[in-house]
Amino acid sequence: MPANAFSAANPVVLIGAGNMGGAMLSGWLKSGVPGSAVVVVDPGPSPAMLSTIADAGASHVTAAPAGLKAGVLFLAVKPQVMEAVLPAVKSVVGPQTVVVSVAAGKTLAFLEKHLGEAAMVRAMPNTPAMVGRGVTGAYANARVSAEQRDGVNALLRVSGPVEWVPSESDIDSVTALSGSGPAYVFYLVECMAEAGRKLGLQADLAMRLARETVAGAGELLHQSPDDAARLRQNVTSPGGTTAAALSVLMAEDGMQPLFDEALAAARKRAEELAG
């Protein structure tokens, strides 16, 4: 199901055009999904998003119109409001519809309770999708056909790689690792900058150095064929400054147990959001 397989008769219906939904929409349009094949349902998109929708010739409505049936129904609303939203979009689900949810914690059983049995995909993108550098974990139920999965994959991959997992429970782990992961990296920048300030650097200089270091290291990791461990070793001279720092970060009570605890807390919260 390539981008040109979608049409006004087989549309992509996007519920929610906030940061994530808006980023996905922009990617779809750039990848070749015709604007006439997209219906955006959102009571109050931003002026910039309204302009994007209008320029692409897509449709914007504040509520799903009667008779509309989606080829793909893409649910991009926050998990806290999902239960209130679903009854109003149940009519959009037809026999050929595949439902895609990016709401953390909301299970397929939850979606089926409100939408009925259907082909469904749980997906967890992350915020770098806003600049085309995200990564998405996805799980499809048994009703999703190979063609539907290809179509969903095409829609998700506009923002970066898509990793399909074998179990729905894996999505909560994906949420903890990559879904929430950008926040961990941003906090790392904050910590590095604050440590630099405490060493005597001006706060704004320390932040610039930390920010560009993390951004550059991420780009090197993206472009290099080497894995993270090899790249780390390449920077680390025996007995040097990097080795001294890593002896602290890689100590028994260093970063690894903190990340173990942090991701376990995130996964637990994802499970709690399932209700």
C-alpha positions as CSV (number, residue, x, y, z in Angstrom):
1,M,0.0,0.0,0.0
2,P,2.2,2.9,-1.2
3,A,1.5,6.5,-0.5
4,N,-0.5,6.9,-3.7
5,A,-2.8,4.0,-2.6
6,F,-4.7,6.5,-0.4
7,S,-7.5,8.6,-1.9
8,A,-10.6,10.5,-1.0
9,A,-12.4,7.1,-1.2
10,N,-9.7,5.4,1.0
11,P,-8.5,8.2,3.2
12,V,-6.1,8.6,6.0
13,V,-8.1,10.1,8.9
14,L,-6.0,11.8,11.5
15,I,-7.5,12.3,14.9
16,G,-5.5,15.1,16.6
17,A,-3.1,17.5,14.9
18,G,-0.9,18.5,17.8
19,N,2.9,18.1,17.9
20,M,3.0,14.4,17.1
21,G,0.0,14.3,14.8
22,G,1.1,17.4,13.0
23,A,4.6,16.1,12.5
24,M,3.2,12.9,11.0
25,L,0.9,14.8,8.8
26,S,3.7,17.0,7.4
27,G,5.7,13.9,6.7
28,W,2.9,12.1,4.9
29,L,2.3,15.1,2.6
30,K,6.0,15.3,1.8
31,S,6.2,11.6,1.1
32,G,3.5,11.8,-1.5
33,V,0.2,11.1,0.2
34,P,-2.1,13.4,-1.7
35,G,-3.8,16.1,0.4
36,S,-7.1,15.1,-1.0
37,A,-6.6,11.7,0.7
38,V,-6.2,13.2,4.2
39,V,-9.0,14.2,6.7
40,V,-7.9,15.9,9.9
41,V,-10.3,15.8,12.8
42,D,-9.3,18.3,15.5
43,P,-11.4,20.9,17.3
44,G,-8.6,23.5,17.4
45,P,-5.4,23.1,15.4
46,S,-2.8,25.8,15.5
47,P,-2.8,28.5,12.8
48,A,0.3,27.0,11.3
49,M,-1.3,23.6,11.1
50,L,-4.4,25.0,9.6
51,S,-2.2,26.6,6.9
52,T,-0.5,23.3,6.2
53,I,-3.8,21.5,5.9
54,A,-5.2,24.2,3.5
55,D,-2.0,24.4,1.4
56,A,-2.1,20.7,0.9
57,G,-5.7,20.6,-0.1
58,A,-6.5,18.3,2.9
59,S,-9.8,18.4,4.7
60,H,-10.2,19.8,8.3
61,V,-13.2,19.1,10.3
62,T,-13.9,19.5,14.0
63,A,-15.9,16.3,14.2
64,A,-16.0,13.1,12.1
65,P,-18.7,13.6,9.4
66,A,-21.4,11.1,8.9
67,G,-20.6,8.5,6.2
68,L,-16.8,8.9,6.4
69,K,-14.9,5.5,6.4
70,A,-11.1,5.5,6.9
71,G,-8.5,3.4,5.1
72,V,-6.3,4.2,8.1
73,L,-7.7,5.8,11.2
74,F,-4.7,7.4,13.0
75,L,-5.3,8.2,16.7
76,A,-2.8,10.9,17.8
77,V,-4.5,12.2,21.0
78,K,-3.1,12.1,24.5
79,P,-4.0,8.9,26.4
80,Q,-5.8,10.9,29.1
81,V,-8.4,12.0,26.6
82,M,-8.6,8.9,24.4
83,E,-11.7,7.4,26.2
84,A,-13.6,10.6,25.6
85,V,-12.6,10.8,21.9
86,L,-13.2,7.2,20.8
87,P,-17.0,7.1,20.8
88,A,-17.2,10.0,18.4
89,V,-14.9,8.3,15.9
90,K,-16.3,4.8,16.0
91,S,-18.4,5.4,12.9
92,V,-15.2,6.0,10.9
93,V,-14.1,2.4,11.4
94,G,-15.3,0.2,8.4
95,P,-14.5,-3.3,7.4
96,Q,-11.4,-2.3,5.5
97,T,-10.1,0.2,8.2
98,V,-6.8,-0.3,10.1
99,V,-6.7,1.7,13.3
100,V,-3.3,3.0,14.5
101,S,-2.9,4.4,18.0
102,V,0.1,6.3,19.3
103,A,-1.3,6.8,22.8
104,A,1.0,5.5,25.5
105,G,-0.4,2.7,27.6
106,K,-3.7,2.3,25.7
107,T,-4.0,-1.4,24.8
108,L,-5.6,-3.0,21.9
109,A,-8.3,-4.4,24.3
110,F,-9.1,-0.9,25.3
111,L,-9.4,0.3,21.7
112,E,-11.6,-2.7,20.8
113,K,-13.9,-2.0,23.8
114,H,-14.7,1.4,22.3
115,L,-14.3,0.8,18.5
116,G,-15.2,-2.9,18.1
117,E,-13.0,-5.6,16.6
118,A,-10.9,-4.3,13.8
119,A,-7.4,-4.4,12.3
120,M,-5.3,-2.5,14.9
121,V,-1.7,-1.3,15.4
122,R,-0.2,0.2,18.5
123,A,2.7,2.4,17.7
124,M,5.1,4.5,19.8
125,P,7.0,7.2,17.9
126,N,9.1,9.8,19.7
127,T,9.4,13.6,19.4
128,P,12.4,13.7,17.0
129,A,9.7,12.7,14.5
130,M,9.1,16.5,14.4
131,V,12.4,16.9,12.5
132,G,12.2,13.6,10.6
133,R,14.6,11.8,12.9
134,G,12.3,9.8,15.1
135,V,12.1,6.0,15.7
136,T,8.8,4.1,16.1
137,G,8.0,0.8,17.7
138,A,4.9,-0.9,16.4
139,Y,2.8,-4.0,17.1
140,A,0.0,-5.3,14.8
141,N,-2.9,-7.6,15.8
142,A,-3.8,-10.7,13.9
143,R,-6.5,-8.9,11.9
144,V,-3.9,-6.6,10.2
145,S,-3.2,-7.9,6.7
146,A,0.2,-7.7,5.0
147,E,-1.0,-4.9,2.8
148,Q,-2.4,-2.9,5.7
149,R,0.8,-3.4,7.6
150,D,2.8,-2.1,4.6
151,G,0.5,0.9,4.4
152,V,0.9,1.7,8.1
153,N,4.7,1.2,7.9
154,A,4.8,3.7,5.0
155,L,2.9,6.2,7.1
156,L,5.1,5.7,10.2
157,R,8.5,5.6,8.5
158,V,8.2,9.2,7.2
159,S,9.6,10.3,10.5
160,G,12.3,7.6,10.8
161,P,12.8,3.9,11.2
162,V,10.0,1.6,12.3
163,E,10.7,-1.4,14.5
164,W,7.9,-4.0,14.6
165,V,7.8,-6.0,17.9
166,P,6.4,-9.5,18.4
167,S,4.4,-8.8,21.5
168,E,2.0,-6.1,22.5
169,S,3.6,-5.9,25.9
170,D,6.8,-4.9,24.2
171,I,5.3,-1.6,23.3
172,D,5.4,-0.5,27.0
173,S,9.1,-1.3,27.0
174,V,9.5,0.7,23.7
175,T,7.6,3.6,25.4
176,A,10.1,3.5,28.3
177,L,13.2,3.3,26.1
178,S,12.7,5.3,22.9
179,G,9.3,7.0,23.5
180,S,10.4,8.8,26.6
181,G,14.1,8.6,25.7
182,P,14.5,12.1,24.1
183,A,13.8,13.6,27.6
184,Y,16.6,11.5,29.1
185,V,19.0,12.9,26.5
186,F,17.8,16.5,27.0
187,Y,18.3,16.0,30.8
188,L,21.8,14.7,30.1
189,V,22.6,18.0,28.3
190,E,21.3,19.9,31.3
191,C,23.4,17.8,33.7
192,M,26.6,18.2,31.5
193,A,26.1,22.0,31.3
194,E,25.5,22.3,35.0
195,A,28.7,20.3,35.7
196,G,30.6,22.5,33.3
197,R,29.3,25.6,35.1
198,K,30.5,24.2,38.5
199,L,33.9,23.8,36.9
200,G,34.0,27.6,36.3
201,L,32.5,28.0,32.8
202,Q,29.9,30.7,32.1
203,A,26.5,29.0,32.2
204,D,25.5,30.0,28.6
205,L,28.9,28.7,27.3
206,A,28.6,25.5,29.2
207,M,25.1,24.9,27.8
208,R,26.3,25.6,24.2
209,L,29.2,23.2,24.6
210,A,26.9,20.5,26.1
211,R,24.2,20.9,23.6
212,E,26.5,20.7,20.5
213,T,28.5,17.8,22.0
214,V,25.3,15.7,22.4
215,A,23.9,16.8,19.0
216,G,27.2,16.0,17.3
217,A,27.7,12.7,19.0
218,G,24.2,11.7,18.0
219,E,24.9,12.6,14.4
220,L,28.2,10.6,14.5
221,L,26.3,7.6,15.9
222,H,23.7,8.0,13.1
223,Q,26.3,8.1,10.3
224,S,28.9,5.7,11.6
225,P,28.7,1.9,10.9
226,D,30.3,1.3,14.4
227,D,28.1,0.6,17.4
228,A,27.9,2.8,20.5
229,A,30.5,0.8,22.5
230,R,33.1,1.1,19.7
231,L,32.5,4.8,19.3
232,R,32.9,5.2,23.0
233,Q,36.2,3.2,23.0
234,N,37.5,5.3,20.1
235,V,37.2,8.5,22.3
236,T,38.7,6.8,25.4
237,S,42.5,6.8,25.6
238,P,43.9,4.6,28.4
239,G,44.6,6.6,31.5
240,G,43.3,9.8,29.9
241,T,40.6,12.3,30.8
242,T,37.7,10.4,29.2
243,A,38.7,7.2,31.0
244,A,38.7,9.1,34.3
245,A,35.2,10.4,33.7
246,L,34.0,7.0,32.6
247,S,35.4,5.3,35.7
248,V,32.7,7.2,37.5
249,L,29.8,6.9,35.0
250,M,30.5,3.2,34.5
251,A,31.0,2.3,38.2
252,E,28.8,-0.3,39.8
253,D,26.6,2.5,41.2
254,G,26.9,4.7,38.1
255,M,24.6,5.3,35.1
256,Q,23.5,1.7,34.3
257,P,21.6,1.1,37.5
258,L,20.0,4.5,37.3
259,F,18.8,3.8,33.7
260,D,17.5,0.4,34.8
261,E,15.5,2.0,37.5
262,A,14.3,4.9,35.3
263,L,13.1,2.7,32.5
264,A,11.4,0.3,34.9
265,A,9.5,3.3,36.3
266,A,8.5,4.5,32.9
267,R,7.3,1.0,31.8
268,K,5.3,0.7,35.1
269,R,3.6,4.0,34.3
270,A,2.8,2.9,30.8
271,E,1.1,-0.2,32.2
272,E,-0.8,2.0,34.7
273,L,-2.1,4.2,31.9
274,A,-3.8,1.1,30.4
275,G,-6.3,1.3,33.3
